[in-house]
């Protein structure tokens, strides 16, 4: 059995091409039309809160965090989160999420928001956002909008539009 030498690193510009390849592999060409992608097009992600996982020097997974204003909450949009097929089901995605949420907490983010699968993200601390509370720049299944509330009184303030903010 191959022993993996996994290392988690803060993303830098040298990772851009491989991250694009991993995301293409995971989500296909339709990934650019999703509502979360529309938010990410509005401005750059925060590299200081975005991470990669490398196995023996090869980047095999990544997670990005984009600064957003979600109603009255200044937070971060988590995603995309992607792991190469060869490394799925080893806990790498969960560890990247844990690292990113903790980094956002240390940086003073009020919340980490994502569009994702509640059974996967629920055990990682994510809760459902009130149905249709946030207006995204494109169609979203309201039952998949999730948040880790970090600041005070987050849920009542998650009402309105969500978009990139500096």
C-alpha positions in Angstrom: 0.0 0.0 0.0 1.3 3.4 -1.0 1.9 5.7 2.0 0.8 9.2 1.1 3.0 12.1 2.2 0.3 14.8 2.3 1.2 18.4 2.9 -1.3 21.3 3.2 -0.1 24.7 2.0 -1.4 28.2 1.5 -2.1 28.7 -2.2 0.1 30.9 -4.3 0.2 31.9 -7.9 2.3 28.9 -8.9 -0.7 26.7 -8.1 -3.1 28.5 -10.6 -2.7 26.1 -13.6 -3.0 22.9 -11.6 -6.0 24.2 -9.6 -7.7 25.1 -12.9 -7.0 21.5 -14.1 -8.3 19.9 -10.8 -11.5 22.0 -11.0 -12.1 21.2 -14.6 -11.6 17.5 -13.8 -14.0 17.7 -10.9 -16.8 20.0 -12.2 -16.4 20.0 -16.0 -17.0 22.9 -18.4 -20.4 23.9 -16.9 -18.6 25.1 -13.7 -18.3 28.7 -15.0 -22.1 29.3 -15.2 -22.9 28.3 -11.7 -24.1 31.1 -9.3 -21.0 30.7 -7.1 -18.7 31.1 -10.1 -20.6 34.3 -11.0 -19.7 35.7 -7.5 -16.0 34.6 -8.0 -15.9 36.5 -11.3 -16.7 39.8 -9.5 -13.3 39.9 -7.8 -10.3 37.9 -6.7 -10.3 35.2 -4.1 -8.2 35.6 -0.9 -5.0 33.6 -1.4 -4.2 33.9 2.3 -7.4 31.8 3.1 -7.1 29.4 0.1 -5.2 26.2 0.4 -3.8 23.2 -1.6 -2.9 19.7 -0.6 0.1 18.1 -2.2 1.0 14.4 -2.2 4.8 13.8 -2.6 5.0 17.3 -4.2 2.1 16.9 -6.6 -0.9 19.2 -6.0 -3.9 17.0 -5.7 -6.6 19.1 -4.1 -7.6 22.7 -3.4 -10.1 25.0 -1.7 -10.5 28.7 -2.4 -12.1 31.4 -0.3 -13.6 34.6 -1.8 -14.5 37.7 0.3 -18.3 38.4 0.1 -20.9 40.6 1.6 -24.0 38.4 2.3 -26.8 40.6 3.3 -25.4 42.3 6.4 -22.6 39.8 7.0 -19.0 40.2 5.9 -17.7 36.7 5.2 -16.2 34.4 2.7 -17.6 32.1 0.1 -15.9 28.7 0.2 -15.2 27.0 -3.1 -14.5 25.5 -5.3 -13.4 22.5 -3.2 -11.9 19.8 -5.4 -9.8 16.7 -4.9 -8.3 14.6 -7.7 -10.2 11.3 -8.3 -7.1 9.3 -7.3 -7.2 10.8 -3.8 -11.0 10.9 -3.1 -12.5 9.5 0.1 -9.3 10.0 2.2 -10.5 13.0 4.2 -8.5 15.5 2.2 -11.5 17.7 1.3 -12.7 17.7 4.9 -9.3 18.8 6.1 -9.0 21.6 3.5 -12.4 22.9 4.7 -11.4 22.7 8.3 -8.1 24.6 7.6 -9.9 27.3 5.5 -12.7 27.9 8.1 -10.1 28.2 10.9 -8.1 30.6 8.8 -11.2 32.7 8.1 -12.0 32.7 11.8 -8.5 33.9 12.7 -8.8 36.7 10.0 -12.0 38.0 11.5 -14.5 36.7 9.0 -18.1 36.7 10.3 -19.2 33.6 8.3 -18.1 31.0 5.8 -20.8 30.4 3.2 -21.1 27.8 0.5 -23.5 26.1 -1.9 -23.1 22.4 -1.2 -24.4 19.0 0.0 -25.7 19.3 3.6 -24.9 15.7 4.5 -21.2 16.3 3.6 -20.8 19.8 5.0 -23.1 19.5 8.1 -20.6 17.4 10.1 -18.0 20.1 9.3 -20.0 22.8 11.2 -22.2 24.1 8.3 -25.8 25.0 8.9 -28.6 25.7 6.5 -29.2 29.4 5.7 -32.9 30.4 5.9 -34.8 29.4 2.8 -34.3 32.1 0.0 -32.6 34.5 2.5 -29.8 35.2 0.1 -30.1 36.3 -3.5 -27.4 34.9 -5.7 -26.4 36.1 -9.2 -28.0 33.0 -10.8 -30.2 30.0 -9.8 -29.4 28.2 -6.6 -31.1 25.4 -4.7 -31.9 27.3 -1.4 -31.6 24.0 0.5 -27.9 23.8 -0.4 -26.9 27.3 0.9 -24.9 26.6 4.0 -23.0 28.7 6.6 -20.6 28.4 9.4 -21.6 31.4 11.6 -18.5 32.8 13.2 -19.6 36.3 14.2 -22.5 37.5 16.4 -26.1 37.1 15.3 -25.1 35.9 11.9 -28.3 34.0 10.8 -30.7 37.0 11.1 -28.3 39.2 9.1 -28.0 36.7 6.2 -30.8 38.4 4.3 -30.4 40.2 0.9 -27.9 39.8 -1.9 -24.5 38.1 -1.8 -21.6 39.4 -3.8 -17.9 39.9 -3.9 -16.5 42.6 -1.6 -13.0 43.9 -1.1 
